[in-house]
Amino acid sequence: MAFWTNIKRVSRAGVVGFLRNGFVSLATVFIMAITLFVIGAILTTGAALDSVLLQLQEKVDINVYFLTEAPEEDILSLRDSVSELPEVATVEYITRDEALERFRERHKDDQLTLQALDELEENPLGASLAIRAKETSQYEGIAKFLENETAVGGGPQIIEKINYFQNKAAIDKLTDIINASERLGFIVTVFLILASILIVFTTIRLAIYTTKEEISVMQLVGASDWYVQGPFVIEGALYGFTGGLVALLALYPVAVWLGPASQAFLGSFNVLSYYGNNFGWLFFVLVGTGVGLGAVSSFLAVRRYLQL
């Protein structure tokens, strides 16, 4: 019973200290909220970039374009060879006539292009293969296999172009951008966390000095270090808890504002949908991080004072 009584007293003292500091508490909560808001923004940005990379990877395949004069039997023979590779999931053969039909469909609203096409005496498009691998990492091996294939049976060159390497460059560049943004986000987060710890540490030190006579009396009557530290740790945790809630609420109007634009620009990723679907996770990360930072900062501040 005495234990729960002490818990209530310590908690009440922590809440009173949080409310009593007034403007100082408000400034500390504001700094914590900025830090946690940036952390939330970094999490959302990282999720958006990962979504874009995943979309790009899912759309990646290898398109092999053949010369118009390439014999069909050689193309089919190469298709069969590629199909036997263990890395290959599917191979689609597109004939010259099918390629022409698809080209006309894509440019059905461009009468000038269709008119120029009709003036040609023969089909200018070659056949092609659309190859999908079982894993994204296996495309490079398939592309190298195709590069080494000049012709079945050592005949003349039949491949005009393999488009994988252009796609690979785009994926590699996007991956580099994501890695760079993650490193920058980590640096910014660490800097803001250190700043928040310093602010909370200083705030608690100020609170300690304003109540040092009370602390001295508590120590004289035999109060334990835990009983002395408890209110300040709870006060620091309240800074973090309030800052986390403010940051979480501040993210909502930003998500509403960026929602339609993000979906139009990024495809399937919608910032507002991400916020709604991951609200529990964001609450846990932001509020939990805030409470942890506040409590640890306060504990270090009080411990240092008690050791003086």
C-alpha positions as a Markdown table, in Angstrom:
| # | Residue | x | y | z |
|---|---|---|---|---|
| 1 | Met | 0.0 | 0.0 | 0.0 |
| 2 | Ala | 2.8 | 2.4 | 0.9 |
| 3 | Phe | 4.4 | 1.7 | -2.4 |
| 4 | Trp | 1.4 | 2.8 | -4.4 |
| 5 | Thr | 1.0 | 5.9 | -2.1 |
| 6 | Asn | 4.6 | 6.8 | -2.9 |
| 7 | Ile | 3.9 | 6.3 | -6.6 |
| 8 | Lys | 0.9 | 8.7 | -6.4 |
| 9 | Arg | 2.9 | 11.3 | -4.5 |
| 10 | Val | 5.8 | 11.2 | -6.9 |
| 11 | Ser | 3.5 | 11.4 | -9.9 |
| 12 | Arg | 1.6 | 14.3 | -8.5 |
| 13 | Ala | 4.8 | 16.1 | -7.7 |
| 14 | Gly | 5.9 | 15.6 | -11.3 |
| 15 | Val | 2.7 | 16.9 | -12.8 |
| 16 | Val | 2.8 | 19.9 | -10.5 |
| 17 | Gly | 6.4 | 20.6 | -11.5 |
| 18 | Phe | 5.4 | 20.4 | -15.2 |
| 19 | Leu | 2.6 | 22.8 | -14.8 |
| 20 | Arg | 4.4 | 25.2 | -12.4 |
| 21 | Asn | 7.3 | 25.9 | -14.8 |
| 22 | Gly | 4.9 | 27.6 | -17.2 |
| 23 | Phe | 6.7 | 29.3 | -20.1 |
| 24 | Val | 9.8 | 27.2 | -19.6 |
| 25 | Ser | 7.7 | 24.0 | -19.9 |
| 26 | Leu | 6.0 | 25.5 | -23.0 |
| 27 | Ala | 9.4 | 26.2 | -24.7 |
| 28 | Thr | 10.7 | 22.8 | -23.8 |
| 29 | Val | 7.6 | 21.1 | -25.2 |
| 30 | Phe | 8.0 | 23.2 | -28.4 |
| 31 | Ile | 11.6 | 22.1 | -28.9 |
| 32 | Met | 10.7 | 18.4 | -28.3 |
| 33 | Ala | 7.7 | 18.8 | -30.7 |
| 34 | Ile | 10.0 | 20.1 | -33.5 |
| 35 | Thr | 12.4 | 17.2 | -33.0 |
| 36 | Leu | 9.7 | 14.6 | -33.0 |
| 37 | Phe | 7.9 | 16.3 | -36.0 |
| 38 | Val | 11.2 | 16.0 | -38.0 |
| 39 | Ile | 11.5 | 12.4 | -37.0 |
| 40 | Gly | 7.9 | 11.7 | -38.2 |
| 41 | Ala | 8.6 | 13.6 | -41.4 |
| 42 | Ile | 11.7 | 11.5 | -42.0 |
| 43 | Leu | 9.8 | 8.3 | -41.4 |
| 44 | Thr | 7.2 | 9.3 | -43.9 |
| 45 | Thr | 9.7 | 10.5 | -46.5 |
| 46 | Gly | 11.6 | 7.2 | -46.1 |
| 47 | Ala | 8.4 | 5.2 | -46.6 |
| 48 | Ala | 7.6 | 7.3 | -49.7 |
| 49 | Leu | 11.0 | 6.7 | -51.3 |
| 50 | Asp | 10.9 | 3.0 | -50.5 |
| 51 | Ser | 7.5 | 2.8 | -52.2 |
| 52 | Val | 8.8 | 4.6 | -55.3 |
| 53 | Leu | 11.8 | 2.2 | -55.4 |
| 54 | Leu | 9.5 | -0.8 | -55.0 |
| 55 | Gln | 7.2 | 0.4 | -57.8 |
| 56 | Leu | 10.1 | 0.9 | -60.1 |
| 57 | Gln | 11.6 | -2.5 | -59.3 |
| 58 | Glu | 8.2 | -4.2 | -59.9 |
| 59 | Lys | 8.0 | -2.6 | -63.4 |
| 60 | Val | 11.5 | -3.5 | -64.3 |
| 61 | Asp | 12.0 | -6.2 | -66.9 |
| 62 | Ile | 14.4 | -6.9 | -69.8 |
| 63 | Asn | 13.2 | -5.9 | -73.3 |
| 64 | Val | 15.3 | -7.4 | -76.1 |
| 65 | Tyr | 14.7 | -5.7 | -79.4 |
| 66 | Phe | 15.7 | -7.5 | -82.6 |
| 67 | Leu | 16.8 | -6.3 | -85.9 |
| 68 | Thr | 14.0 | -6.2 | -88.5 |
| 69 | Glu | 15.9 | -8.7 | -90.7 |
| 70 | Ala | 16.5 | -11.1 | -87.8 |
| 71 | Pro | 15.1 | -14.6 | -88.8 |
| 72 | Glu | 12.2 | -15.7 | -86.6 |
| 73 | Glu | 13.6 | -19.1 | -86.1 |
| 74 | Asp | 16.7 | -17.6 | -84.5 |
| 75 | Ile | 14.6 | -15.4 | -82.3 |
| 76 | Leu | 12.5 | -18.3 | -81.2 |
| 77 | Ser | 15.6 | -20.4 | -80.5 |
| 78 | Leu | 17.0 | -17.6 | -78.3 |
| 79 | Arg | 13.7 | -17.3 | -76.5 |
| 80 | Asp | 13.8 | -21.0 | -75.7 |
| 81 | Ser | 17.4 | -20.7 | -74.4 |
| 82 | Val | 16.5 | -17.8 | -72.2 |
| 83 | Ser | 13.4 | -19.6 | -70.9 |
| 84 | Glu | 15.6 | -22.5 | -69.7 |
| 85 | Leu | 17.6 | -20.1 | -67.4 |
| 86 | Pro | 16.7 | -20.8 | -63.7 |
| 87 | Glu | 16.5 | -17.1 | -63.0 |
| 88 | Val | 13.7 | -16.5 | -65.6 |
| 89 | Ala | 10.1 | -16.4 | -64.6 |
| 90 | Thr | 8.4 | -15.6 | -67.9 |
| 91 | Val | 9.3 | -14.7 | -71.5 |
| 92 | Glu | 6.9 | -13.0 | -73.8 |
| 93 | Tyr | 7.5 | -13.1 | -77.5 |
| 94 | Ile | 6.2 | -10.1 | -79.4 |
| 95 | Thr | 6.1 | -10.4 | -83.2 |
| 96 | Arg | 6.7 | -7.6 | -85.6 |
| 97 | Asp | 3.1 | -7.4 | -86.4 |
| 98 | Glu | 2.1 | -7.3 | -82.7 |
| 99 | Ala | 4.7 | -4.6 | -82.1 |
| 100 | Leu | 3.3 | -2.5 | -85.0 |
| 101 | Glu | -0.3 | -3.0 | -83.6 |
| 102 | Arg | 0.8 | -1.9 | -80.1 |
| 103 | Phe | 2.6 | 1.1 | -81.6 |
| 104 | Arg | -0.5 | 2.2 | -83.4 |
| 105 | Glu | -2.6 | 1.8 | -80.2 |
| 106 | Arg | -0.1 | 3.9 | -78.2 |
| 107 | His | -0.1 | 6.7 | -80.8 |
| 108 | Lys | -3.8 | 6.5 | -81.8 |
| 109 | Asp | -4.2 | 10.2 | -81.0 |
| 110 | Asp | -1.1 | 11.3 | -82.9 |
| 111 | Gln | -2.3 | 11.4 | -86.5 |
| 112 | Leu | 0.9 | 12.9 | -87.8 |
| 113 | Thr | 2.9 | 9.9 | -86.6 |
| 114 | Leu | 0.3 | 7.4 | -87.9 |
| 115 | Gln | 0.4 | 9.1 | -91.3 |
| 116 | Ala | 4.1 | 8.9 | -91.5 |
| 117 | Leu | 3.9 | 5.2 | -90.5 |
| 118 | Asp | 1.4 | 4.6 | -93.3 |
| 119 | Glu | 3.7 | 6.1 | -95.9 |
| 120 | Leu | 6.4 | 3.5 | -95.2 |
| 121 | Glu | 6.5 | 0.6 | -97.5 |
| 122 | Glu | 7.1 | -2.0 | -94.8 |
| 123 | Asn | 6.9 | -2.5 | -91.0 |
| 124 | Pro | 9.9 | -0.6 | -89.4 |
| 125 | Leu | 9.6 | -2.4 | -86.1 |
| 126 | Gly | 11.4 | -5.5 | -85.1 |
| 127 | Ala | 10.3 | -8.4 | -82.9 |
| 128 | Ser | 11.1 | -8.3 | -79.2 |
| 129 | Leu | 11.2 | -10.4 | -76.0 |
| 130 | Ala | 9.9 | -9.2 | -72.7 |
| 131 | Ile | 11.7 | -11.1 | -69.9 |
| 132 | Arg | 10.8 | -11.1 | -66.2 |
| 133 | Ala | 13.1 | -12.6 | -63.6 |
| 134 | Lys | 12.1 | -14.3 | -60.4 |
| 135 | Glu | 14.1 | -11.8 | -58.3 |
| 136 | Thr | 15.1 | -8.2 | -59.1 |
| 137 | Ser | 18.7 | -9.0 | -58.3 |
| 138 | Gln | 18.8 | -11.7 | -61.1 |
| 139 | Tyr | 18.2 | -9.3 | -64.0 |
| 140 | Glu | 21.9 | -8.4 | -64.4 |
| 141 | Gly | 22.9 | -12.0 | -64.9 |
| 142 | Ile | 20.2 | -12.5 | -67.6 |
| 143 | Ala | 21.3 | -9.2 | -69.3 |
| 144 | Lys | 24.9 | -10.4 | -69.4 |
| 145 | Phe | 23.7 | -13.8 | -70.9 |
| 146 | Leu | 21.9 | -11.9 | -73.6 |
| 147 | Glu | 24.8 | -9.6 | -74.3 |
| 148 | Asn | 27.0 | -12.7 | -75.0 |
| 149 | Glu | 24.5 | -14.1 | -77.4 |
| 150 | Thr | 25.3 | -12.7 | -80.8 |
| 151 | Ala | 23.3 | -15.3 | -82.6 |
| 152 | Val | 22.2 | -18.9 | -82.2 |
| 153 | Gly | 24.8 | -21.2 | -83.7 |
| 154 | Gly | 27.3 | -18.5 | -84.2 |
| 155 | Gly | 25.3 | -16.7 | -86.9 |
| 156 | Pro | 25.0 | -13.0 | -87.6 |
| 157 | Gln | 24.0 | -10.5 | -84.9 |
| 158 | Ile | 20.2 | -10.4 | -84.4 |
| 159 | Ile | 19.9 | -8.3 | -81.2 |
| 160 | Glu | 19.5 | -4.5 | -81.8 |
| 161 | Lys | 19.2 | -3.3 | -78.2 |
| 162 | Ile | 18.7 | -4.5 | -74.6 |
| 163 | Asn | 17.0 | -1.9 | -72.4 |
| 164 | Tyr | 17.9 | -3.3 | -69.0 |
| 165 | Phe | 21.0 | -1.2 | -68.5 |
| 166 | Gln | 19.1 | 2.0 | -68.8 |
| 167 | Asn | 16.6 | 0.8 | -66.2 |
| 168 | Lys | 19.4 | -0.3 | -64.0 |
| 169 | Ala | 21.0 | 3.1 | -64.1 |
| 170 | Ala | 17.7 | 4.7 | -63.0 |
| 171 | Ile | 17.2 | 2.2 | -60.1 |
| 172 | Asp | 20.8 | 2.6 | -59.0 |
| 173 | Lys | 20.4 | 6.4 | -59.0 |
| 174 | Leu | 17.2 | 6.2 | -57.0 |
| 175 | Thr | 18.8 | 3.8 | -54.6 |
| 176 | Asp | 21.7 | 6.2 | -54.1 |
| 177 | Ile | 19.2 | 9.1 | -53.5 |
| 178 | Ile | 17.4 | 7.0 | -50.9 |
| 179 | Asn | 20.6 | 6.0 | -49.1 |
| 180 | Ala | 21.8 | 9.7 | -49.1 |
| 181 | Ser | 18.5 | 10.9 | -47.8 |
| 182 | Glu | 18.6 | 8.3 | -45.0 |
| 183 | Arg | 22.1 | 9.3 | -44.0 |
| 184 | Leu | 21.1 | 13.0 | -44.0 |
| 185 | Gly | 17.9 | 12.2 | -42.0 |
| 186 | Phe | 19.9 | 10.3 | -39.5 |
| 187 | Ile | 22.4 | 13.2 | -39.0 |
| 188 | Val | 19.6 | 15.7 | -38.6 |
| 189 | Thr | 17.7 | 13.4 | -36.2 |
| 190 | Val | 20.8 | 12.9 | -34.1 |
| 191 | Phe | 21.5 | 16.6 | -34.0 |
| 192 | Leu | 17.9 | 17.4 | -32.9 |
| 193 | Ile | 17.8 | 14.6 | -30.4 |
| 194 | Leu | 21.0 | 16.0 | -28.8 |
| 195 | Ala | 19.5 | 19.5 | -28.8 |
| 196 | Ser | 16.3 | 18.2 | -27.1 |
| 197 | Ile | 18.3 | 16.3 | -24.5 |
| 198 | Leu | 20.3 | 19.4 | -23.7 |
| 199 | Ile | 17.1 | 21.6 | -23.5 |
| 200 | Val | 15.3 | 19.1 | -21.2 |
| 201 | Phe | 18.5 | 18.6 | -19.2 |
| 202 | Thr | 18.8 | 22.4 | -18.7 |
| 203 | Thr | 15.1 | 22.8 | -17.9 |
| 204 | Ile | 15.3 | 20.1 | -15.2 |
| 205 | Arg | 18.4 | 21.6 | -13.8 |
| 206 | Leu | 16.6 | 24.9 | -13.5 |
| 207 | Ala | 13.7 | 23.2 | -11.8 |
| 208 | Ile | 16.1 | 21.5 | -9.4 |
| 209 | Tyr | 17.7 | 24.8 | -8.4 |
| 210 | Thr | 14.3 | 26.4 | -7.8 |
| 211 | Thr | 13.4 | 23.5 | -5.4 |
| 212 | Lys | 16.8 | 22.7 | -4.0 |
| 213 | Glu | 15.6 | 23.6 | -0.4 |
| 214 | Glu | 12.8 | 21.2 | -0.7 |
| 215 | Ile | 15.2 | 18.5 | -2.0 |
| 216 | Ser | 17.6 | 19.2 | 1.0 |
| 217 | Val | 14.7 | 18.8 | 3.5 |
| 218 | Met | 13.7 | 15.5 | 1.8 |
| 219 | Gln | 17.2 | 14.2 | 2.0 |
| 220 | Leu | 17.5 | 15.3 | 5.7 |
| 221 | Val | 14.4 | 13.3 | 6.6 |
| 222 | Gly | 15.8 | 10.2 | 4.9 |
| 223 | Ala | 14.0 | 10.3 | 1.4 |
| 224 | Ser | 15.6 | 7.9 | -1.0 |
| 225 | Asp | 17.3 | 9.0 | -4.2 |
| 226 | Trp | 14.4 | 7.4 | -6.1 |
| 227 | Tyr | 11.9 | 9.5 | -4.2 |
| 228 | Val | 13.8 | 12.6 | -5.0 |
| 229 | Gln | 14.5 | 11.8 | -8.7 |
| 230 | Gly | 11.0 | 10.5 | -9.4 |
| 231 | Pro | 9.1 | 13.8 | -9.8 |
| 232 | Phe | 11.7 | 15.2 | -12.1 |
| 233 | Val | 11.8 | 12.1 | -14.3 |
| 234 | Ile | 8.1 | 12.2 | -14.6 |
| 235 | Glu | 8.2 | 15.9 | -15.4 |
| 236 | Gly | 10.7 | 15.2 | -18.2 |
| 237 | Ala | 8.6 | 12.3 | -19.5 |
| 238 | Leu | 5.6 | 14.7 | -19.6 |
| 239 | Tyr | 7.7 | 17.1 | -21.8 |
| 240 | Gly | 8.3 | 14.3 | -24.2 |
| 241 | Phe | 4.8 | 12.9 | -24.1 |
| 242 | Thr | 3.2 | 16.4 | -24.8 |
| 243 | Gly | 5.8 | 17.1 | -27.5 |
| 244 | Gly | 5.1 | 13.8 | -29.1 |
| 245 | Leu | 1.3 | 14.5 | -29.2 |
| 246 | Val | 1.9 | 18.0 | -30.6 |
| 247 | Ala | 4.2 | 16.6 | -33.3 |
| 248 | Leu | 1.7 | 13.8 | -34.2 |
| 249 | Leu | -1.2 | 16.3 | -34.4 |
| 250 | Ala | 0.9 | 18.7 | -36.5 |
| 251 | Leu | 1.7 | 16.0 | -39.0 |
| 252 | Tyr | -2.0 | 15.5 | -39.8 |
| 253 | Pro | -2.7 | 18.9 | -41.6 |
| 254 | Val | 0.6 | 18.4 | -43.5 |
| 255 | Ala | -0.6 | 14.9 | -44.5 |
| 256 | Val | -4.0 | 16.3 | -45.6 |
| 257 | Trp | -2.2 | 19.0 | -47.6 |
| 258 | Leu | 0.3 | 16.6 | -49.3 |
| 259 | Gly | -2.0 | 13.6 | -49.7 |
| 260 | Pro | -3.4 | 14.2 | -53.2 |
| 261 | Ala | -0.2 | 15.7 | -54.5 |
| 262 | Ser | 1.9 | 12.8 | -53.2 |
| 263 | Gln | -0.4 | 10.3 | -54.9 |
| 264 | Ala | -0.3 | 12.2 | -58.2 |
| 265 | Phe | 3.5 | 12.5 | -58.1 |
| 266 | Leu | 4.5 | 9.2 | -56.5 |
| 267 | Gly | 1.8 | 6.9 | -57.8 |
| 268 | Ser | 0.4 | 4.5 | -55.2 |
| 269 | Phe | 1.9 | 6.3 | -52.2 |
| 270 | Asn | -0.4 | 8.7 | -50.4 |
| 271 | Val | 0.9 | 10.6 | -47.4 |
| 272 | Leu | -2.5 | 10.9 | -45.8 |
| 273 | Ser | -3.2 | 7.2 | -46.2 |
| 274 | Tyr | 0.2 | 6.4 | -44.8 |
| 275 | Tyr | -0.6 | 8.6 | -41.8 |
| 276 | Gly | -3.9 | 6.9 | -41.2 |
| 277 | Asn | -2.7 | 3.3 | -41.8 |
| 278 | Asn | 0.3 | 3.8 | -39.6 |
| 279 | Phe | -1.1 | 6.1 | -36.9 |
| 280 | Gly | -0.5 | 3.5 | -34.2 |
| 281 | Trp | 3.1 | 3.0 | -35.2 |
| 282 | Leu | 3.7 | 6.8 | -35.5 |
| 283 | Phe | 2.2 | 7.3 | -32.1 |
| 284 | Phe | 4.4 | 4.7 | -30.6 |
| 285 | Val | 7.6 | 6.0 | -32.2 |
| 286 | Leu | 7.0 | 9.7 | -31.6 |
| 287 | Val | 5.4 | 9.6 | -28.2 |
| 288 | Gly | 7.7 | 6.8 | -27.0 |
| 289 | Thr | 10.8 | 8.6 | -28.3 |
| 290 | Gly | 9.6 | 11.8 | -26.6 |
| 291 | Val | 8.9 | 10.1 | -23.3 |
| 292 | Gly | 12.3 | 8.2 | -23.4 |
| 293 | Leu | 14.3 | 11.4 | -24.2 |
| 294 | Gly | 12.5 | 13.4 | -21.5 |
| 295 | Ala | 12.9 | 10.8 | -18.9 |
| 296 | Val | 16.5 | 10.0 | -19.6 |
| 297 | Ser | 17.5 | 13.7 | -19.8 |
| 298 | Ser | 15.8 | 14.3 | -16.5 |
| 299 | Phe | 17.3 | 11.3 | -14.8 |
| 300 | Leu | 20.8 | 12.4 | -15.9 |
| 301 | Ala | 20.2 | 15.9 | -14.7 |
| 302 | Val | 19.0 | 14.8 | -11.2 |
| 303 | Arg | 21.6 | 12.2 | -10.9 |
| 304 | Arg | 24.3 | 14.7 | -11.6 |
| 305 | Tyr | 22.9 | 17.1 | -9.0 |
| 306 | Leu | 22.7 | 14.4 | -6.3 |
| 307 | Gln | 26.4 | 13.4 | -7.0 |
| 308 | Leu | 27.6 | 17.0 | -6.5 |
